[in-house]
Structures are given as structure tokens and as C-alpha cells.
């Protein structure tokens, strides 16, 4: 089983130690990172290299997923050829060694690279999950059908490297429908559970912002994204690798900015365009004043112009194990109606599968 999602449990007990948070995140997962995270918990309590690396992060909440930041730092060492002793435990690199035996070897690597891995803890997870483009696609189908507009100005908040902004360069297909570039290197086969109603649309402009944007055109950017994908999840690694190939041919600019400071300018669209704001599993990390500011920007713009939103976010009251909700909103002042809001379905936090529901909210 996968490690439980950090996003499904963002609250924490102030009395917890880092070891407690590591164990809570790992639970009983029987994969490489499950064993490694439980090993890190024991090592932290014993005052081992994990304790030394994590100095200064003792009060980090669960949602900071310090264990995943550390494991990603180790993975970057592996990918750079600087920790060859760990390669046998990484299936994405051809490794077949048993996962329960990995932690002692990883502990040795951590002990050899204490300062470098300490600095790695400052880097938040950046996976840029390409599977979430399936959720975005379903949301765009819904907004196009409701608005009648087929020219989309696509704007992503918390865009990372912008890989999901390239959704129309990927291929999606099932027995009864298909969409996108048929011969794309990124292929989604039967990614949606439920009845799909495809709608033709054209993306006239695509842009995004992020507090720490990743440049997918650089080796450093590609290394960073790869390091946050779990080494035993071969499908995700393949999907990311193929998406990076697509991105190399279709560059997207991602500005370094907060959502509230960046959003007002690119919202302005032509009469026959529908600006659509898209965000996925990012708002739980935003401070309250940022959430309020972005909501105000959307409401103000939507009071005088048509505007769409597609979101894949956890409900604020989500419990561990809950899936993020796929929702759309449409502002259309010309219709004389209030905001149209719909719960489209749910999705895995990596994006697929998307499970549709016919229940509007």
C-alpha cells in the first residue's frame, strides 16, 4: 500500500515528536518508504544521524512531511550517482533488493551527507503530478458545456513546473471517448470512472505561478521533480519522464509569485475567452489571508466577467484516507444567476483515477 497522504491530515498535536509524525505518516506501509520512515523514527529517538539532520525541524507539523523531504534528498544523491549503495533498493533504477533491508544502508548514507541533507529539508515536495491533468480535463469539459465558450485562458495557482498546463498535449482514451494528441508520449487509458461527456476546446493562453517554480528545462529541475516521486512507483516515474519530454517541446512560463499577487493581471480575457483558474492540492498549505485574498479576487472579477475555476483540493474537514474533491465554479454575470458550483467527483491525490459523481453541490 502507499504511504497515507499527508494532505488528508494537516493538523497535529503539539506534544508529538518528529518520530511520532514519521510513524503516523508511514503507518503500516510495507514499501521502501514505509520501512525507511519507521527506521527514521527509531533513529531519531536514538539520537542517530536522522536526529542530527533534522535539527531545527523538531516542531515541524505533519503536513511539512519532513520524512519525504529527507528521502527526496537521499534520492537526489542516488540519482546523481553519489550513493550507489542504495541503488539496489530503488525499483525505478532497476533495483530488486528487499525493501525491509534498505534502512540500515540509507542510514549510512544520511550519516555521510549530514549537512547537504539538512539543507534538503528546506525544499518542500514538488512532484507536479501529471495524473491530475485528468481531473483538470473533466473540469474543463464541465465548464465548456455550461458556458458555451470553447476558448480557454488557463491559469494555474501553485503550478510547480507547469506540466498540467500542457494537458491538451497528452492523450486520453476509453472505449467511448478520446481527447488530446493521439500520439502523445503521455497516455491515459481508462483514467475516469463514470460517464464522460467530452467537449472540444482550445487553450488560447496558459500561465502559472508558484512560490518555488521549477524549471523543467534544466537538469536541476528535472532532478528535483524526479526525486519526489517514490522510487517504487514505476507508473508515476514513467508518466513524469514522458511529460518532461513533452515539456521540452512546449515550454510554459511559471512566475515566482503568490497566487494573490499574480492572479489579477492574467485574468483579463477577450470577450470570447473563458479564463479558468486551476489549482490542485495546494490550498491546504496557504495561510488564511491568502485564501481570503484569492477568493476576493475571483469574486470581484466574476461579478463583471465570465470566469471559471477547477479545483482538486481536500475538504477542510477531511479525515485521513479521504480523497480530494474535484469541483468547478462558473461566474456568469450576463446570465443573471448566482455562481454555479458543482462537485464533479473525487480523485486519487496523484490524480488518477478520477471517480465522477452526478450530484451537484
Rosetta blueprint (number, residue, H / E / L):
1 X L
2 X L
3 X L
4 X L
5 X L
6 X H
7 X H
8 X H
9 X L
10 X L
11 X L
12 X L
13 X L
14 X L
15 X L
16 X L
17 X L
18 X H
19 X H
20 X H
21 X H
22 X H
23 X H
24 X H
25 X H
26 X H
27 X L
28 X L
29 X L
30 X L
31 X L
32 X H
33 X H
34 X H
35 X H
36 X H
37 X H
38 X H
39 X H
40 X H
41 X H
42 X H
43 X H
44 X H
45 X H
46 X L
47 X L
48 X L
49 X H
50 X H
51 X H
52 X H
53 X H
54 X L
55 X L
56 X L
57 X L
58 X L
59 X L
60 X L
61 X L
62 X H
63 X H
64 X H
65 X L
66 X H
67 X H
68 X H
69 X H
70 X H
71 X H
72 X H
73 X H
74 X H
75 X H
76 X H
77 X H
78 X H
79 X H
80 X L
81 X L
82 X L
83 X L
84 X H
85 X H
86 X H
87 X H
88 X H
89 X H
90 X L
91 X H
92 X H
93 X H
94 X L
95 X L
96 X L
97 X L
98 X L
99 X H
100 X H
101 X H
102 X H
103 X H
104 X H
105 X H
106 X H
107 X H
108 X H
109 X H
110 X H
111 X H
112 X H
113 X L
114 X H
115 X H
116 X H
117 X H
118 X H
119 X H
120 X H
121 X L
122 X L
123 X L
124 X L
125 X L
126 X L
127 X L
128 X L
129 X L
130 X L
131 X L
132 X H
133 X H
134 X H
135 X H
136 X H
137 X H
138 X H
139 X H
140 X H
141 X H
142 X H
143 X H
144 X H
145 X H
146 X H
147 X H
148 X L
149 X L
150 X L
151 X E
152 X E
153 X E
154 X E
155 X E
156 X E
157 X E
158 X L
159 X L
160 X L
161 X L
162 X L
163 X H
164 X H
165 X H
166 X H
167 X H
168 X H
169 X H
170 X L
171 X E
172 X E
173 X E
174 X L
175 X L
176 X L
177 X L
178 X E
179 X E
180 X E
181 X L
182 X L
183 X L
184 X L
185 X L
186 X L
187 X E
188 X E
189 X E
190 X L
191 X L
192 X E
193 X E
194 X L
195 X L
196 X L
197 X L
198 X L
199 X L
200 X L
201 X L
202 X E
203 X E
204 X E
205 X E
206 X E
207 X E
208 X E
209 X E
210 X E
211 X L
212 X L
213 X L
214 X L
215 X L
216 X L
217 X L
218 X L
219 X H
220 X H
221 X H
222 X H
223 X H
224 X H
225 X H
226 X H
227 X H
228 X L
229 X L
230 X L
231 X L
232 X L
233 X L
234 X H
235 X H
236 X H
237 X H
238 X H
239 X H
240 X H
241 X H
242 X H
243 X H
244 X H
245 X H
246 X H
247 X H
248 X H
249 X H
250 X L
251 X L
252 X L
253 X L
254 X E
255 X E
256 X E
257 X L
258 X L
259 X H
260 X H
261 X H
262 X H
263 X H
264 X H
265 X H
266 X H
267 X H
268 X L
269 X L
270 X L
271 X L
272 X L
273 X E
274 X E
275 X E
276 X E
277 X E
278 X E
279 X E
280 X E
281 X L
282 X L
283 X H
284 X H
285 X H
286 X L
287 X L
288 X H
289 X H
290 X H
291 X H
292 X H
293 X H
294 X H
295 X H
296 X H
297 X H
298 X H
299 X H
300 X H
301 X H
302 X H
303 X L
304 X L
305 X L
306 X L
307 X E
308 X E
309 X E
310 X E
311 X E
312 X E
313 X E
314 X L
315 X L
316 X L
317 X L
318 X L
319 X L
320 X L
321 X L
322 X L
323 X L
324 X E
325 X E
326 X E
327 X E
328 X E
329 X E
330 X E
331 X E
332 X L
333 X H
334 X H
335 X H
336 X L
337 X L
338 X L
339 X L
340 X E
341 X E
342 X E
343 X E
344 X E
345 X E
346 X E
347 X E
348 X L
349 X L
350 X L
351 X L
352 X L
353 X L
354 X E
355 X E
356 X E
357 X L
358 X L
359 X L
360 X L
361 X L
